């Protein structure tokens, strides 16, 4: 059996490619819709995996071989049944090598059911014996009635009753004839008289017909198994709870919408319980009322706060420590925050020598003094020197995921030795929900707030909402909304998060 993948922009184009290359008998094994990240960076493509038996593929290849380009194009434009008749007629014509006279199209897209070859004389009595086996065909199971078969023309249906054996003398006198093909079957007695002499002793099925029958049954069984797996996959991916059938219309729409936005199921259930408790029964049927209630509840659950240096009124120096792991945009966010403060010393701590390069251009433009250090004693010394001079300090601690214990000890030392110390953990909106959860779980014990960078590039605000709800005691302090220093920074608000979630 040949198996091949076809890819196109639309389902029609993909099916046309399958039909042109493999013929109308191709079995569709799998259909996939390939999209990019939320459909933004990659055009949607349809991928079809199709298969065809070697015997049927050889039959179609023989027809393609004798046609020129114009004839091939016209041939491939025909309906599947017409292609099937043409292929069958050519392969059954004199001078064309074929293994048997079996009709083409047993398992294909044109829903034709294969029958036992009638070119072999000793197969006439096999038709009635194997009828029930062939009825296991998926196409018969889905579309045919009890006791029906299709003739070799693949278009006309014939009900073939079991033939009664004729007298031996009649069978001896009756010459062997080809099976009658037509719209209506002959009466049992007449067909029996024309039965081949090979039926006299109820001869067994030939090896060729037996192998053909086994191939048909194995292919059909494989097709049934594939469909059963697909049904199981659909049922596991879409588990519709029976208790939701009687749910209010507004609640059902809210549940469905929040699921599509990747909001965690636990948060959805919490909102629905509050809505059922606080809203009237008629209001639960109104989607607008339910969504307005959910929006208010979600916005009120978001914890935000202003930074410590904005709350200190007596002008005392404030030490702000930014900690996170690499590739979170923390250095740029630190520079933006440093520009918001007055008389600030910017200290960058990193154990990697490659991160200790030249001073950032923005620091030179805005006159920010940047000191790069590689050990904690030096960092503490420079901090104490700046505080004694009456300057605030912003410390950018860049880690590689292996020094969280050291960072905790350093933060505890700073809080014991200085007043007004605030620790902020930086997350990136373009990182996965799982990664951001891991960062907060690592630093939550000594963190006072959260900064979220790259909010302008976020494709999944539901993930940000889930991360924040999971660590709701840590307030959001700043949002980074772009690469421009110092413009693309704003104080964290619930409205910004809800606006990104619901796209308004």
N, C-alpha and C positions, 0 to 999 in steps of 0.2 A: 504494500500500500504506500502511495506517495503522499507526503504531508508537506504543505507549503504555506507560508504566511504572505498575505497581501495587505498592503497599506494604501489608503487613499484619503482624500479630504472628506468624502461623504460615503454613506453606506451604499448608495446606488453605484458609485464608481467602483467600490471594493467588490461588490457582487458581480459587476460587469467583468472585472478583471478575473475573478474566479471562473466565470462562465467561459471567457475567451480562452484561458489557458488550460483549465482542467475539464471543461465541458459541463453540461447540465446535470451530470451524475455526481458532482462534488458534494461531499458531506461537510457541513459547517460544524467544526469542532468547538470553536471558541470565537467570541467577538469582544473586542476591547476598545474602549474610547480613551485614547492617550491625550492628556492635557498637561500643560505646564503648571507652574506654581500658581494655583487658583486661576488658571487660564490666562495669566497676564503675560508671560514671556514665551509661550509656545502655542502655535496654532493647533486646534483640536484635530486629531487624526483618528481615523477608524482603522483598526487592525483586525483582520479576519484570518483565522487558521482553518484551512480546508484540507480535505483528504479525498483520495480517489483510489480505487483498486487498480492494480497494474493492468488487468485485462480490459477494463473500461477505458483506461487512459490510452492503451494501445489502439483501441478501436477509433477513438477520436483522432489520434495522431495520424492514422491511415487516411482519414478524410481530409485533414489539413494538408497532408502531403500532396494530394492530387489537385488542390485548389490554388488558383493564383491569388494575388493580393486583393483584387476587387471582389472575387468570389468569396474569399475568406471573410472580408468585411461584411458582405451581405449575409453570409452564413451565420456569423456571430450576432447579427442583429435580429435573427429569427427568435421566436419564443422557444422556451426550453423543449416543449413537446415537438415542435417542428424540427429542431436540431436532433432530437432523439430519433425521430422517424428517418431522417436523412442518414444518420450514422448507422442505424440498424439496417436500412435498405442497402446501403453500400456494402456493409460487412457481410450481408447474407446473399449478395449478388454473386454469380458465377465468376470464378477466377480470383476471388479475394480469399486469402488464407484466413480462416477463423477456427478457433478451437471447438466451437459448438454454435448452435443456432439460437442461443438464448437472447432474448430481447434486451436491448440496451436501456438502461434507466432503472435499475432495480432499487437503488437506494438514494437517488439524487434529489435535486431541487425541484424537479417536476412532479414528485410524488407518484412515481410509477412503481407498481409492485411486480417484482420479477416472478416468473413462473418456471416450471421445470421444462427443460429443452424438449421439444417435440420432434426434433430431427432424428432422435434415436428411437428405433422401433420398440424396444422393450421398456420404454418409460411411460407408456400410456396408462398402465395400471398403477404406476407410482403416483400419478397425479392425485387420486383420491386418498392414497395412504399418507401422503405428505402435506395434504391441504391444511390440516390442523397445525402442523409445524410451521408452515409458511404464514399462518394467521398470527403467529407470534411477532411477525414483522411490525415494527412501530407504526408504519403507515397504515397497515391493515387495522391495527388496534385503535388508531385514532379516527379512521374514516370509513372502513368497510363494514358491511353487514355480515352476519353469519352465513357461511357457505358460498361466498362470492369470490371470483378470481378475475384477473384481467387477462385478456388475450395478448398475443405478441404485438398487436398493433399499438398497445399502450393507450388506446383511446376508447375502445368499446368493451363493455363489461358483459361477461357471459356467465350464466349459472350452469355449472356442469354437474348433473346428477351422476351418481355412481352407475357405471354400465353393467348390464347383466350379461353373463357369458352366453354367446350364441351356440347353436348346435355345432358339433365338430365338423359335420359335412359342410355347413355353410361357411365355417371358417376356412376350410380347405379350398373351397371354390372362390372365396373372396380374395381378389388381388390386393397386395399391399399398396396403400395410397397415402399420400401426404395428409396430415390432419387438416380438416376444413377450417378455413379462417373466414369469419364473417360476423355479422351483428348478432345473429341468433344461433344457438347451438342446435344440432340435429337431435331428433328423438333418440332415446337410449338404444332402441333396437337397431336403428339404422347405423348409428355410430359403432355399435358392437360388431355389426357385420363387416364394417370397414376396418376393424381393428387389425393390427399387424399380426402375422402368424406367430411372432415371438411371444404373444400373450398366452399361447395355448398351454404352456407348462408353468405359467406364473413365474417366469424367469426373474432372477434377482436384478436389482438396479446395477447399471454399469458403474465402474469405478469413476469414470469421468463425471457422471451425473451426481454420484455420491459426494465427490470432492467439491463440486459446484454448490451442492446443497449445504455442505458444512461451512463453506466460505460465506454463503449468504447468511446463515444463522449466526455465525461468529461475528460478522460485521454488524448485524442488527442488534445482537446482544451488547456489543461494545457501544453502540449508539445509545441504547437504553441506559447503560451505566453512566455514560457521560451526561445525559439529561438528568439522571437522578442526582449526580454530584452537583450539577448546576442548581437544581432545585434546593438541595441541602445548603449550598452556599448562600443562595438568596434568602432562605429562611433564617440562617444564622446571622446574616448581615442586617436583616430587617426583622427585628423581633417586635411585633406590635402587641402590646399588652392588652389582653381582653378587657381589662377593667377600664381602659381608656375609651372604649366604644361608647359608653354612656356619659362621657365627660362633657362639660359645657363647651360650646363652640369657641368661646374666647380663650378658655384655658388650653384647649387643644391647639389652637393656632399659636399661642404663646410657647407652648412646649415644643412644637415643631420648628418654630423660628429660632429659638435659642439653641436647639440641637444643631441646626445648620450653621450657627455662628460659633460652634465648638464650645459653648458654655457647659461647664461640668454638670452632670446629671443631679448631683447632690444640691447644687445651687438652684437648679430649676425646681426641684421638689420643694425646697424651702420657700421659693417665691409662690408656688401654687398653693401651698398650705396657708400662707399669710393671706393670699387673695381669697381663698375659700372662707377664711375666718372673718375678714373685714369687709368684703363686698357682698352686696345682695345677690340673690339668685338670678335676677334679671340682668344685673350688671356682668355676671360671669359669662353670659351669652354674647355680650357686646365686646368685640375684639379691641376696639379703640379704648374703652374704659379699662380693660385688663392690661393693655400695653402701657397705658399712662401710669397705672398703679405700679407695674413692674419696673418702669423706668425710674420712678421716684424711689422705690425701694432699693434698686441697684445703685443709684447715685448716692443715696444716703449711707450705703454700706461701704463706700470707698473712703478710706482714711487718708486725709491730706493734712499737711502742716507746713508752716513757714520755717525757714532755716534758723538755726540758733543765732547766727550773727545779725539777723534782722530783728531779733527779740531783745538783745542786750542793749539797754538804753544808756548806760553810764559810760560808754566808750571804752570799756575794757577790751583787751585783745581776745579774740576767739580763735580757737584751733579747730579746724575742720579737716578730718581725715577721710579720704576717699579710698575705699578698698574694693577690689574685685579681681577677676582674673583677666587674662589677655583677651584682646579683640572685643572689648565692650565699649569702646569709645570714651573711656574714662579720662584720658589725658586732655582731649578736646573739651569735655565737659568741665574738667578742673580749670582749664584756662578761661572758659566763659564765666565760671563762678568767681575766679580770682579778679576778673575785671569788674564784677559787680561790687566788690569790697574795696575799701580804702586802706592804704598803707599795709599792703599784704606782701608776705614773702612766700613764694611758691617753691616747695621742696618736692623733688621727684626721687622716690626711692625704688631702686630696681637692682636685683642681683645679677642681671644680665648686662654684660659690658656693651652689647650692641644697642641697648636702649639709652645709653648715656652719650648721645651725640650732641650736635650743636643746639643752641637755644632756639626755641620755636620762634618763627617770624612774628606771630601775633604778640608774643611777649615783648619783642623788641619795639613793635609799633606802639603798644599801649604802656610801655615802661614798667613791665612786671619783672621783678627780680626772681630769676629761676636758679635754684641750687640743685645739683644732681649729686646724690650720695648713694653709697653701696653698703652701709652698715647702720645698725640701729643706734649705737653710741653717738656717731656723728650726727645722725638725724635728731636725736634728743638735744645735743649741744647746740645745733643751729636753731632749734625751736626755742630753747631757753634764751638765747641771745636776742632773737627777734622779739620775744615777749617783753624782755627787759627794756628794749628800745620802744615799746608801746605799739608794736606792729602785730597785726593778725597773721596767722600762719595757715596755709592750705597745703596739706601733705597728700601727694599722689602716690599711694602704695600699689605698685604693680607686681602681682604675684603670678606664679605659674601653677598653682594648685597644690603645691607641696608644703607650703609654709603657713597654713592657717593657724596652727598652734602658736607659732612664733608671733603672728599678727595679734592674736588674742592677748598674749603676754605683753606685747608692745602697747596695745590700747589700754590695758589695765594700768600699765606703768604711767602712761601719759595722763590718764584720768586721776591718778593719785598725785601726780606732781604738778598739774596745772588746773586752773579753773576754766570753765566754759569750753569743754572739749566735746565735739560732736563727731560721730562716725556715720558715714553714709556709704551704702553699698550700691554699686552701679550695675544695672542690668541693661541688656540690649534688646530692643523690641524685635530685632530680626533673628534673635536666637530662639531655639525651640522652647516650648513650655517646660519640658523635662529638664533641660539644661539650666534654665533660670530658677526652677525649683531647687535644683541641687546647689546653686550658688547661695540662695537665701538660707537653705538648711545648714550650710556650712558656717555662715557668718551671722546668723540671727541672734546668737547669744550676746554679742557685743556691738550690734548695729542699732543706731538710733533712727534711721530713716533710709529711704530708697530713692535712687535716681534712675530714670529710664531714658536711655539714649535712643537715637534712630527712630523716634516715634513717627516721623514723616515717611519712613519706609516700611512701616508695620503692615503686614498682610493679614494678621489674625489678632484682632483686639480681644477676642474671646479668650485666647491663651493668656494675655496680660491680666485680664480680669480674674481668671482662675488662679494665677500665681499670687495676685494681691489678696484675694479672698483666703487663700491658704495660709497667708502670713499677715492677717489684717491688723495685727498690733503694730506693725512697722508702717509708719505713715509715708506717703509719697511726698517728696520734696521738690524735685525738678523734673521737667521733661525737656529732652533735647529734640528740636524740631528741624535740624538741618546742619550743614557743615560750616556755616558762616559764623565767625567769631567777631563780636559777641552777640549778634542779633538773634541767632537761632537757639534761644533758651527761654523757657517760661516756667512760672511756678505751676506745680502740679495741681490740676483741678479735676473733679469728677466729670464735669461737662465735656472736657476734652476726651476722656476715656469713653464716655457714653456716645459722644458724637462719632468717634471712630468705629465703635461697635455697631451702631445702627445706621451709619453712613448718612448723617444729616449735619 
